């Protein structure tokens, strides 16, 4: 089911969902647990950022020395290119705690993006942290597609961000065209986009370390329409006010982490038929598609351990995908055009999998490795 908040964001181009510090910390720490030197000596770029709100800048600046970073670069978008209805608020860097910075320019503050750089101890306290962050105006508006920000992309080793949801495909292409390592937040349904899935199938990108079913809460600008149920869920998680819970959000990355090497514990075909907790399988077994050379497995925990043919599984399987256990061979793509190598019977004229003539929801096709 599509997430209403994400759909609304795309419709009105209100894409400013501010990630919580804890969610960033939890995700990044998982990569450090797997490889303590993953960020060491690296230049990290945080595009599409807003340090007045952004916890990305706060986290990486405060942990600069522990991560062993070489350089941190953060860029923000020009105020007059954002939703005007939310008003204009100068950043802390421009006001320097109620005192205008010498760099403040009344003309540039609306029309130009900003760049924030951290690479050395600038205040002489013998540590590098957020207090050493230096800022200036960009020559342009800070759009990630500009030549100015693209040059910063080319300088960086790792790109980390929560990009505008409405520009996710374009932002993804912008990163991969430069061959950069990255960590970014997106909608789980992006897995089956025709621009994204080929990279998933070839194990060039994968889901991040935070489990898909883990709730992520985001701050939103004042006045943003939020579903009452999502606002209530955010409040139950301890976030009251301008916050929402986005159930379909997840991390995408090409940085390795331990969860993608943990095999699933599964039952055999016969045991699943006898003991499965799912009524679609217990006493029945697995259906075959009318128009795909594969069996239907509607739940990840119902994948049989001893079946070596192709299986159609929910897209959320990727949250549990073990690289050494299964290979990905295809998918049904979100715009309704199926793509999978040698699985779809084209004469059927239908690109979504069918069972007894009924369409099945989006599926990833996998095969157990020998």
VEXPAVO-151776 format. One record per residue (C-alpha): x, z, y. Coordinates in steps of 0.2 Angstrom, whole numbers, padded with zeros to 4 digits, always signed. Example, Ala and Ser with C-alpha at 12.3 -4.5 7.8 and 13.67 -1.06 7.14 Angstrom:
BEGIN
+0062+0039-0022/+0068+0036-0005/
//
This chain:
BEGIN
+0000+0000+0000/+0007-0005+0017/+0011+0010+0028/-0001+0010+0043/+0012+0017+0056/+0025+0003+0051/+0011-0010+0053/+0006-0004+0070/+0024-0003+0075/+0027-0021+0071/+0011-0026+0079/+0015-0018+0096/+0034-0019+0095/+0034+0000+0097/+0049+0002+0085/+0057+0018+0092/+0056+0030+0077/+0069+0043+0079/+0078+0049+0063/+0080+0067+0061/+0098+0075+0060/+0094+0082+0043/+0090+0066+0035/+0106+0057+0042/+0116+0072+0036/+0108+0072+0019/+0111+0054+0016/+0129+0053+0023/+0134+0068+0013/+0130+0060-0003/+0142+0046+0000/+0155+0059+0004/+0152+0068-0012/+0155+0052-0022/+0170+0046-0011/+0177+0059+0002/+0187+0045+0010/+0172+0033+0013/+0173+0034+0032/+0191+0039+0034/+0201+0028+0046/+0185+0017+0049/+0177+0012+0065/+0158+0015+0064/+0146+0006+0075/+0128+0013+0079/+0119-0001+0087/+0100+0000+0092/+0104+0018+0097/+0098+0029+0111/+0110+0044+0113/+0097+0053+0123/+0086+0055+0107/+0098+0048+0093/+0104+0060+0080/+0115+0046+0073/+0127+0048+0088/+0126+0067+0087/+0130+0068+0068/+0145+0056+0069/+0152+0063+0085/+0151+0081+0079/+0158+0076+0062/+0171+0064+0069/+0186+0074+0062/+0179+0079+0046/+0174+0061+0042/+0191+0055+0047/+0184+0042+0059/+0196+0030+0068/+0183+0026+0082/+0164+0028+0085/+0154+0016+0095/+0136+0018+0100/+0126+0005+0110/+0108+0007+0118/+0096-0005+0124/+0091-0008+0142/+0076+0002+0149/+0067-0012+0156/+0067-0021+0139/+0058-0006+0131/+0040-0002+0132/+0037+0002+0150/+0022+0013+0147/+0033+0027+0140/+0041+0029+0157/+0059+0030+0162/+0071+0044+0159/+0089+0044+0163/+0100+0049+0149/+0110+0065+0149/+0126+0055+0151/+0119+0047+0167/+0114+0064+0174/+0127+0075+0167/+0116+0090+0166/+0106+0087+0182/+0121+0080+0192/+0122+0061+0194/+0137+0054+0185/+0149+0044+0196/+0146+0029+0185/+0127+0030+0188/+0121+0014+0196/+0102+0013+0200/+0102-0006+0197/+0111-0006+0181/+0102+0008+0173/+0086-0002+0170/+0093-0019+0166/+0109-0015+0157/+0112-0007+0140/+0125+0006+0138/+0140+0009+0127/+0147+0025+0121/+0164+0027+0113/+0173+0041+0105/+0191+0039+0099/+0202+0053+0105/+0202+0071+0112/+0197+0067+0131/+0195+0085+0137/+0210+0093+0130/+0202+0106+0119/+0212+0099+0103/+0197+0093+0094/+0187+0076+0094/+0168+0079+0096/+0153+0074+0106/+0161+0082+0121/+0174+0068+0122/+0161+0054+0121/+0164+0042+0135/+0150+0030+0142/+0148+0015+0153/+0136+0001+0156/+0137-0015+0145/+0137-0032+0154/+0121-0036+0146/+0105-0028+0140/+0112-0021+0124/+0102-0033+0112/+0111-0033+0095/+0111-0052+0095/+0120-0054+0111/+0138-0060+0110/+0144-0043+0118/+0137-0032+0104/+0141-0045+0091/+0159-0043+0096/+0157-0024+0093/+0150-0028+0076/+0165-0038+0072/+0177-0024+0077/+0167-0011+0066/+0170-0007+0048/+0153+0001+0045/+0137-0001+0054/+0124+0013+0053/+0107+0013+0061/+0088+0014+0061/+0085-0004+0067/+0068-0010+0075/+0056-0012+0060/+0050-0029+0068/+0067-0036+0068/+0073-0029+0051/+0076-0046+0043/+0085-0053+0058/+0096-0037+0059/+0100-0038+0041/+0106-0056+0042/+0116-0051+0058/+0125-0038+0047/+0128-0047+0031/+0134-0063+0040/+0149-0053+0046/+0152-0045+0028/+0151-0027+0035/+0148-0011+0026/+0132-0004+0032/+0119+0010+0030/+0102+0007+0038/+0084+0013+0036/+0070+0000+0032/+0053-0002+0023/+0053-0001+0004/+0044-0017+0004/+0059-0026+0012/+0066-0026-0006/+0055-0042-0010/+0058-0051+0006/+0066-0068+0001/+0080-0065+0014/+0084-0048+0006/+0081-0049-0013/+0095-0061-0018/+0107-0048-0012/+0098-0034-0022/+0098-0045-0038/+0117-0048-0036/+0120-0030-0033/+0127-0034-0016/+0115-0021-0008/+0105-0007-0015/+0094+0008-0010/+0103+0023-0003/+0106+0040-0010/+0090+0049-0004/+0076+0047-0016/+0062+0036-0011/+0049+0049-0014/+0058+0061-0002/+0048+0062+0014/+0057+0056+0030/+0050+0062+0047/+0053+0053+0063/+0051+0057+0081/+0041+0045+0091/+0039+0042+0110/+0025+0051+0119/+0009+0041+0118/+0012+0033+0101/-0003+0031+0090/+0000+0041+0074/-0011+0043+0059/-0018+0061+0059/-0013+0063+0040/+0005+0058+0044/+0006+0069+0059/-0001+0083+0049/+0011+0080+0035/+0025+0080+0048/+0019+0097+0054/+0019+0104+0036/+0037+0099+0035/+0041+0109+0051/+0039+0095+0064/+0026+0098+0077/+0022+0087+0092/+0028+0069+0093/+0032+0066+0075/+0026+0056+0061/+0030+0055+0042/+0034+0037+0036/+0031+0037+0017/+0037+0019+0014/+0054+0021+0022/+0071+0021+0013/+0089+0018+0016/+0098+0002+0012/+0116+0001+0009/+0131-0007+0001/+0141+0009+0001/+0142+0017-0017/+0135+0033-0022/+0133+0043-0037/+0114+0041-0040/+0116+0023-0044/+0126+0027-0059/+0115+0039-0067/+0106+0032-0082/+0087+0035-0085/+0082+0045-0100/+0069+0034-0109/+0058+0034-0124/+0058+0020-0137/+0044+0007-0138/+0036+0016-0152/+0037+0033-0145/+0030+0027-0128/+0015+0020-0137/+0013+0037-0146/+0017+0050-0133/+0017+0042-0116/+0008+0052-0102/+0001+0036-0095/-0016+0030-0102/-0011+0012-0099/+0002+0013-0113/-0002+0028-0124/-0010+0021-0140/-0009+0003-0133/+0009-0002-0129/+0014-0015-0117/+0004-0030-0110/+0013-0047-0108/+0010-0057-0093/+0000-0073-0094/+0012-0083-0084/+0028-0074-0085/+0040-0072-0100/+0040-0053-0098/+0031-0037-0103/+0022-0026-0090/+0029-0009-0087/+0018-0001-0073/+0029+0015-0072/+0047+0018-0071/+0047+0032-0083/+0038+0021-0096/+0052+0008-0097/+0056+0007-0116/+0074+0011-0121/+0075-0001-0135/+0067-0017-0128/+0080-0030-0123/+0068-0043-0116/+0063-0045-0098/+0051-0032-0091/+0041-0032-0075/+0043-0015-0066/+0037-0007-0049/+0048-0011-0034/+0051+0008-0033/+0061+0006-0049/+0076+0002-0038/+0077+0020-0032/+0081+0024-0050/+0091+0009-0055/+0107+0012-0064/+0120-0002-0062/+0127+0000-0080/+0110+0002-0088/+0099-0013-0082/+0102-0030-0074/+0089-0037-0061/+0084-0054-0065/+0070-0058-0053/+0055-0052-0042/+0039-0057-0035/+0042-0060-0016/+0031-0052-0003/+0024-0068+0005/+0016-0073-0012/+0029-0085-0018/+0037-0079-0034/+0055-0081-0038/+0064-0077-0054/+0076-0087-0064/+0066-0096-0079/+0052-0083-0080/+0038-0091-0071/+0027-0104-0080/+0025-0116-0065/+0010-0125-0073/+0000-0109-0070/+0000-0113-0052/+0000-0094-0048/+0016-0086-0042/+0011-0068-0044/+0011-0061-0062/-0006-0061-0071/-0013-0050-0085/-0029-0057-0093/-0031-0067-0077/-0029-0053-0065/-0015-0052-0053/-0002-0038-0054/+0006-0030-0039/+0024-0034-0033/+0036-0032-0047/+0055-0032-0050/+0060-0040-0066/+0074-0032-0076/+0083-0033-0093/+0092-0019-0102/+0111-0022-0103/+0118-0023-0121/
//
